[in-house]
Amino acid sequence: MLPVNYYKNEKLVETLDDFLSGLDLSVADFSVKRNSLTGGKNVVIRDEEKSCSLSKRPGTVLVHDLSIVPTSIYRFYKETTGEKIEVITGGTKLFHETTEIFNAFTSGKDFDFQEWYEDTLYMVNGEDGLFKDNGTSVEDVTPAVLSGYKINSITYRMGRLFVADGSTLYWSELNAPENFDANSLLLVDLEKGSHIIKIDNLFDNIIIFTQRNVHVLRGSSNPDSWELENLNTGRGLIAPKTLINVDQRLVGLSNDGLAVFNGTSFEPFPGWEKVKPIFEQADQETLHKSSSIVWDRKIILSIPSSGSTNNDIHIVYDLDLGIYLPKWEGFEANMYSNFDGKGDTGECRFVSNDGNVYKFSKNVFNDNGTPVEFEAETANIAFVGTEYTKKNKKFRVRAEGQGTLNISYKLDNGIYSTPPKEMELSEALTYDSSIKYDSSLKYDTGIGIQDKKSSNSSQSNYIKYKLSHNEDSDCRIISISQFFKTKKAK
């Protein structure tokens, strides 16, 4: 057999500098798009004019310690004064927050859901009737026709207050939220073993969610025009605190994952399969206590991890980029409240079972003192082709920030290298998208990659990276470049 002659020193570079496919756990690492992430935590993706980068999520800051187990948090604005008030209930107490000070007074009840109507906050708890917060106490305003009913949900539409118990929808008289007529009710046709979980308003229609279905009450302000439609969706709502309005659609957690209601159907949220493995690890017994919010143009779905009673895992969807981010963790959010309306500060507050009130802060990189742990796993860089023999030479990471960036790599189907290589971010180079492989190039790390598993210790078909940063400071990953040589047969 004649010897094969080779072209020597053919030098190539593969660069990952576009992460705009986001997290994708739906397929094997070898099958995801090149600009996907295959794992990680506490990451945000920035799509900027000249580059795309990976950064650390905002940290969380303690606002108040109430020393209660909270049951609800609600933010509203008084139309008459423009005053913004946050109400938190729990431990049979109700707290008012106006200027960063909570004033507690005993309510005697715990409440789950509220509705703001003409400067009055109405509340229900699934155990009693209708209550309102009059500013100094909680008043029972249950009308006689609702006496003895366990009202679990509340909303507003066209001058009327709507409430529901497990099977029936009730509504107030026009512009009289505390007056209910004995005939102002509608029995909902429920599936066996099902009950009403939550009601809401969309396009001036009352949307009724059960565990397995969705019903819609349509019509004008005159009840004689109302029609109740059974959509027979086969999918319902399991966690009432996850139901949020996102760009004129209702988004909430169903039994098979996040779903979106557009007025006529309740379908799986786009791309849900990409994060379904995270959802499948949730604690099934407490999943109904999950919560959601829209903040900073991101949907944050907070669910309990296996064995947990707190929502400590957070699935995040970036609405502007249309992608999922690696899961967020390191904080617990059992209920959210968004600051929106008059005097909006852009804040998002949440509470946990320890009784603390927290908020996100974009200028903080710790969770109440504990550094946010950033981690990102890339897709594989492939060197596949029968006419090539691959020889990894160097890699180059372009990043900025403070502290130490830890860099590990994995060859083919192996394990990540240990210990990780360290890169001091203060020494990072300025971003340059035109980097080339040549003898004069200075690598940020100066590290050669060696494949310790092969007799030819420098060959592989794939390589992927894991980057982590566990300090109380920001980091920004701009690009990862892999340099390699080939020998191509004549």
C-alpha positions in Angstrom: 0.0 0.0 0.0 1.4 3.4 -1.0 2.1 5.9 1.7 -0.3 8.8 2.0 1.2 12.3 1.7 -0.4 15.1 3.8 -0.7 18.8 3.5 0.8 20.0 6.8 -0.2 23.0 9.0 -3.6 23.9 7.6 -4.8 26.1 10.4 -8.4 26.8 11.2 -10.5 28.6 13.8 -14.1 28.1 15.0 -15.6 30.9 17.1 -18.7 31.0 19.2 -19.9 34.6 19.5 -23.6 34.3 18.9 -25.7 32.6 21.6 -29.1 33.7 20.2 -30.6 30.2 20.2 -30.6 30.3 24.0 -30.9 27.2 26.1 -31.9 24.0 24.4 -32.3 20.8 26.4 -34.6 19.1 23.9 -32.0 17.2 21.9 -28.6 15.7 22.6 -25.6 18.0 22.8 -24.3 16.8 19.4 -27.6 17.9 17.7 -28.3 21.4 19.1 -27.7 24.5 17.0 -24.2 25.8 17.1 -25.3 29.0 18.9 -27.3 27.3 21.6 -26.4 26.8 25.2 -26.7 23.2 26.6 -26.7 24.0 30.3 -25.8 26.5 33.0 -27.5 28.8 35.5 -28.0 32.5 36.3 -27.4 33.7 32.7 -28.8 36.6 30.7 -28.1 37.0 27.0 -27.4 40.4 25.6 -28.0 41.1 21.9 -26.1 44.2 21.2 -25.3 46.2 18.1 -21.8 44.8 17.6 -21.8 41.6 19.7 -23.9 39.1 21.6 -22.7 38.2 25.1 -23.5 36.1 28.2 -23.8 38.0 31.5 -24.7 37.3 35.0 -28.4 37.8 36.1 -29.4 40.6 38.5 -28.9 39.9 42.1 -31.6 40.1 44.8 -31.7 42.6 47.7 -33.6 42.3 51.0 -36.3 45.0 51.4 -38.2 43.9 54.5 -38.3 41.0 57.0 -41.9 40.6 58.0 -41.4 37.3 60.0 -44.6 35.8 58.6 -45.5 33.1 56.1 -46.9 35.3 53.3 -50.0 34.3 51.3 -50.2 37.1 48.9 -48.5 40.3 47.6 -50.2 43.0 45.6 -49.2 46.4 44.3 -51.8 49.1 43.5 -52.1 52.9 43.0 -54.7 55.2 44.3 -56.3 57.1 41.5 -57.2 60.0 43.7 -53.7 60.6 45.0 -51.4 58.6 42.8 -50.1 57.0 46.0 -48.5 53.6 45.5 -49.2 50.9 48.1 -48.0 47.4 48.4 -50.1 45.0 50.5 -48.7 41.7 51.8 -50.9 39.3 53.7 -50.0 36.3 55.9 -50.1 35.0 59.4 -53.5 36.6 59.8 -51.9 40.0 59.3 -52.0 42.5 56.6 -49.1 44.9 55.9 -49.2 48.2 54.1 -46.1 49.6 52.4 -46.0 53.2 51.2 -42.6 54.7 51.7 -40.4 51.7 52.5 -42.2 51.2 55.8 -44.7 48.5 56.5 -47.5 49.2 58.9 -49.0 46.0 60.3 -52.5 45.6 61.6 -54.3 42.3 62.4 -56.8 41.2 59.7 -57.8 37.9 61.3 -57.7 36.3 57.9 -55.2 35.2 55.3 -55.8 36.1 51.7 -54.7 34.7 48.4 -56.0 37.0 45.7 -57.0 40.6 45.3 -58.6 43.0 42.8 -58.3 46.8 42.8 -61.5 48.7 42.1 -62.0 52.5 42.4 -59.3 52.9 45.1 -60.5 49.9 47.1 -58.7 46.6 47.4 -61.0 43.6 47.5 -59.7 40.2 48.7 -60.6 36.5 48.8 -59.0 33.5 50.4 -60.9 30.3 49.2 -62.3 29.8 52.7 -64.7 32.7 53.2 -66.5 35.4 51.3 -65.5 38.9 50.1 -63.4 41.3 52.1 -61.9 44.7 51.5 -59.0 46.7 52.9 -60.3 50.1 54.1 -56.8 51.4 55.0 -56.9 50.7 58.7 -58.6 47.3 59.0 -60.0 44.5 56.9 -63.8 44.6 56.5 -66.0 41.7 55.7 -68.3 42.9 52.9 -69.7 39.4 51.9 -73.2 40.0 50.5 -76.0 37.8 51.8 -76.3 35.9 48.5 -72.6 34.8 48.9 -72.8 33.9 52.6 -71.3 30.5 53.3 -69.6 30.3 49.9 -65.8 29.8 49.7 -64.7 32.4 47.2 -61.3 31.6 45.7 -60.9 34.0 42.7 -61.8 37.6 41.8 -61.5 39.9 38.8 -63.1 43.0 37.3 -64.9 43.6 34.0 -67.0 46.5 32.6 -68.0 48.1 35.9 -68.7 44.8 37.7 -66.8 42.7 40.2 -66.7 39.0 39.4 -65.9 36.3 41.9 -66.0 32.5 41.8 -66.0 29.5 44.1 -65.2 26.0 43.0 -68.1 25.7 40.5 -70.0 29.0 40.1 -69.3 32.5 38.7 -71.0 35.4 40.5 -71.0 39.1 39.5 -71.9 42.4 41.2 -74.4 45.0 40.1 -73.1 47.7 37.7 -70.7 50.1 39.4 -71.7 48.6 42.8 -68.9 46.0 43.6 -70.4 45.1 47.0 -74.0 44.5 45.8 -74.8 41.1 44.4 -78.2 39.9 43.2 -79.4 36.4 44.0 -79.9 35.7 40.2 -76.5 37.1 39.2 -74.7 33.7 39.0 -73.7 31.1 36.4 -73.0 27.5 37.1 -69.9 26.3 35.2 -70.1 22.9 33.5 -67.1 21.1 35.1 -65.3 18.0 34.1 -65.4 15.2 36.7 -63.1 15.9 39.6 -62.4 19.4 38.4 -63.1 22.9 39.9 -62.5 26.5 39.1 -58.9 27.4 39.7 -58.7 31.1 38.6 -60.8 33.7 36.7 -59.3 36.6 34.8 -60.1 39.3 32.2 -58.9 39.2 28.7 -60.3 41.5 25.9 -63.2 42.3 28.2 -64.1 38.6 28.4 -64.1 36.6 31.7 -61.8 33.7 31.3 -62.5 30.7 33.6 -59.7 28.2 34.2 -60.3 24.8 35.6 -57.6 22.1 36.0 -58.5 20.5 32.7 -60.3 23.2 30.6 -61.0 26.8 29.8 -64.4 28.6 29.6 -65.0 32.1 28.3 -67.9 34.4 29.2 -68.4 36.9 26.3 -70.8 39.8 25.8 -71.4 43.5 26.4 -71.9 45.1 29.8 -75.5 43.9 29.8 -75.8 40.4 31.3 -78.6 39.5 28.9 -76.0 39.4 26.1 -73.6 37.1 27.9 -72.8 33.7 26.5 -70.6 31.1 28.2 -68.4 29.1 25.8 -66.8 25.8 26.7 -63.5 25.6 24.7 -62.8 21.9 25.5 -59.1 22.6 25.6 -58.1 19.4 27.3 -55.6 21.6 29.2 -56.2 23.7 32.2 -54.5 25.7 34.9 -52.9 24.0 38.0 -51.1 26.9 39.7 -53.2 30.1 40.0 -50.3 32.3 41.0 -48.6 31.6 37.7 -51.4 33.2 35.6 -50.1 36.5 34.1 -51.0 38.8 31.2 -48.2 38.8 28.6 -48.7 41.1 25.6 -52.5 40.6 25.7 -52.3 36.9 26.2 -52.7 34.9 29.4 -49.8 32.7 30.3 -50.0 30.1 33.1 -48.8 26.7 34.3 -50.8 23.7 33.1 -50.2 20.0 34.0 -47.8 19.6 31.1 -45.9 22.9 31.4 -46.2 26.6 30.6 -49.2 27.3 28.3 -50.5 30.5 26.6 -54.2 31.5 26.1 -54.9 33.7 23.1 -58.6 34.1 23.5 -59.6 30.8 21.8 -57.1 28.1 22.7 -54.7 27.2 25.6 -51.6 25.8 23.9 -48.1 24.9 25.1 -45.8 27.9 25.3 -43.5 28.2 22.2 -40.4 26.1 22.5 -41.4 24.6 25.8 -39.7 21.3 24.9 -36.3 23.1 25.2 -36.7 23.5 29.0 -39.1 20.6 29.7 -36.3 18.6 31.5 -36.1 21.3 34.1 -39.8 21.3 34.6 -39.9 17.5 34.9 -37.5 17.7 37.9 -40.0 19.9 39.9 -41.7 18.7 43.1 -45.1 17.4 41.9 -46.8 17.7 45.3 -46.1 21.5 45.6 -46.1 22.4 41.9 -49.5 24.0 42.4 -47.8 26.7 44.5 -45.6 27.9 41.6 -45.6 31.6 40.7 -44.8 33.8 37.7 -44.1 37.4 36.8 -43.1 39.5 33.7 -40.2 41.7 34.5 -37.6 43.3 32.3 -39.3 41.7 29.3 -38.7 38.3 30.7 -41.2 35.7 31.9 -40.0 34.2 35.1 -41.7 31.0 36.1 -40.7 29.9 39.6 -41.2 26.3 40.6 -40.2 24.0 43.5 -37.3 21.7 43.0 -37.7 18.0 43.9 -38.3 17.7 47.7 -38.7 21.5 48.2 -41.7 23.5 49.5 -40.3 26.7 48.1 -40.1 28.0 44.5 -36.3 27.8 44.2 -35.9 27.0 40.5 -36.8 29.6 37.9 -37.4 29.0 34.2 -36.8 32.2 32.3 -38.0 33.2 28.8 -36.7 36.4 27.1 -39.7 37.9 25.2 -37.6 40.2 23.0 -35.1 37.5 21.9 -37.7 34.7 21.8 -35.4 32.3 23.7 -35.1 30.5 27.0 -32.2 31.3 29.3 -30.4 28.8 31.5 -32.3 28.3 34.7 -32.0 30.9 37.5 -31.4 29.7 41.1 -30.1 31.0 44.4 -33.3 32.7 45.6 -36.9 31.7 46.4 -39.9 33.5 45.0 -43.2 32.1 46.2 -45.2 35.2 45.1 -44.4 38.2 42.9 -45.5 41.8 42.7 -44.6 44.1 39.8 -44.3 47.9 40.2 -46.2 49.1 37.2 -48.5 52.1 36.8 -48.1 55.6 38.3 -44.6 56.2 39.5 -43.3 53.0 38.1 -39.8 52.3 39.4 -39.2 49.2 37.2 -38.8 47.1 40.4 -39.9 43.5 40.8 -40.5 42.4 44.4 -41.2 38.9 45.7 -41.6 37.1 48.9 -40.5 33.7 50.2 -41.7 31.5 53.1 -39.1 33.0 55.4 -41.2 36.1 55.5 -38.7 38.3 53.7 -39.5 40.7 50.9 -36.8 40.9 48.2 -36.3 42.8 44.9 -34.1 42.3 41.8 -31.3 44.8 41.4 -29.3 45.1 38.1 -26.4 46.6 39.9 -26.0 43.8 42.4 -24.4 40.4 41.8 -25.3 38.6 45.0 -28.4 37.2 46.6 -28.7 38.9 50.0 -24.9 38.6 50.4 -24.3 35.3 48.7 -22.5 35.7 45.3 -24.6 34.8 42.2 -23.1 31.6 40.7 -22.9 32.1 36.9 -22.4 29.1 34.6 -22.8 28.6 30.9 -22.3 25.4 28.8 -21.8 25.9 25.1 -22.8 23.7 22.2 -20.2 21.4 20.7 -17.6 22.8 18.3 -17.4 20.0 15.7 -14.4 19.0 13.7 -16.2 16.2 11.7 -15.0 15.1 8.2 -13.4 11.9 7.0 -10.7 13.6 5.1 -9.4 15.4 8.1 -7.3 14.5 11.2 -8.1 17.1 13.9 -5.5 18.5 16.2 -6.7 20.9 18.9 -4.1 23.6 19.6 -5.4 26.6 21.6 -8.5 28.3 22.7 -9.3 31.9 23.3 -11.9 33.4 25.5 -12.9 37.0 25.2 -14.5 38.3 28.4 -14.7 41.3 30.6 -15.7 42.0 34.2 -14.0 41.5 37.6 -12.6 38.5 39.3 -11.8 35.0 38.0 -13.5 33.2 35.1 -13.2 29.4 35.4 -12.9 27.6 32.1 -13.4 23.8 31.6 -13.6 21.9 28.3 -14.9 18.5 27.3 -13.7 16.4 24.4 -16.0 14.2 22.4 -18.3 12.4 24.9 -15.9 12.7 27.8 -16.0 14.6 31.1 -15.0 18.2 31.8 -11.4 18.9 32.5 -10.3 19.5 36.1 -9.2 21.6 37.6 -10.6 24.4 35.5 -8.3 26.9 33.9 -8.5 30.4 35.4 -8.7 33.6 33.5 -8.4 37.0 35.3 -11.0 39.1 33.7 -9.1 42.3 34.4 -6.6 41.0 31.8 -9.2 40.4 29.1 -8.7 41.8 25.7 -11.0 44.2 23.8 -13.6 42.5 21.7 -12.5 42.0 18.1 -14.6 39.9 15.7 -11.9 39.6 13.1 -9.5 37.3 15.0 -7.4 35.0 12.9 -5.2 32.0 13.5 -1.5 33.0 12.9 1.8 32.5 14.6 1.8 36.0 16.1 -1.5 35.6 17.9 -1.4 36.0 21.6 -4.0 33.8 23.4 -5.8 35.1 26.4 -5.1 32.0 28.3 -2.0 30.6 26.6 -3.4 27.1 27.3 -3.1 24.2 24.8 -5.8 21.6 24.9 -4.6 18.0 25.1 -6.8 15.0 24.7 -5.6 12.6 27.4 -7.9 9.8 26.4 -6.3 9.0 23.0 -2.9 7.5 22.0 -2.6 10.6 19.8 -3.2 13.0 22.6 -4.3 16.0 20.6 -7.1 14.6 18.4 -10.9 14.9 18.9 -14.1 15.3 16.8 -15.9 17.6 19.2 -15.1 20.1 22.0 -17.5 22.1 24.2 -16.9 24.6 27.0 -18.2 25.3 30.5 -17.5 28.8 31.9 -18.3 29.7 35.5 -17.9 32.8 37.7 -18.8 32.6 41.4 -17.7 36.0 42.7 -19.7 39.0 43.9 -19.1 40.9 40.6 -20.3 40.9 37.0 -18.9 39.0 34.1 -19.5 39.2 30.4 -18.5 36.4 27.9 -18.1 37.8 24.4 -16.6 34.9 22.4 -14.9 31.5 22.6 -12.5 30.6 19.8 -11.1 27.1 19.2 -7.9 27.0 17.1 -6.8 23.7 15.5 -4.7 22.2 12.8 -5.6 19.6 10.2 -3.8 17.1 8.0 -5.7 16.7 4.8 -4.9 13.6 2.6 -3.9 14.3 -1.0 
